[in-house]
Amino acid sequence: MTAKKTNANGGTIQLKWVRSSICAPKKQKVVVRGLGFTRLNQVIERPDTPAIRGMVAKVPHLVEIVKQ
């Protein structure tokens, strides 16, 4: 197995919701809500895990990674 990458700031990632999900499909709205976003342009911090990375990969046009 390969070693897990960790960041210097405790293995967290900062995400920003940059585009509205009004016209997005229901599945993508659920992913944005599952990440914990409540407002547009909100910046949140989540643990840097494969599950969170996968959720961000599903909605790259709605969410951006601010800081790793």
Sequence and secondary structure as in RCSB ss.txt:
>XXXX:A:sequence
MTAKKTNANGGTIQLKWVRSSICAPKKQKVVVRGLGFTRLNQVIERPDTPAIRGMVAKVPHLVEIVKQ
>XXXX:A:secstr
       TTSSEEEEEE S  TTS HHHHHHHHHHT  STT EEEEE  HHHHHHHHH TTTEEEEE 
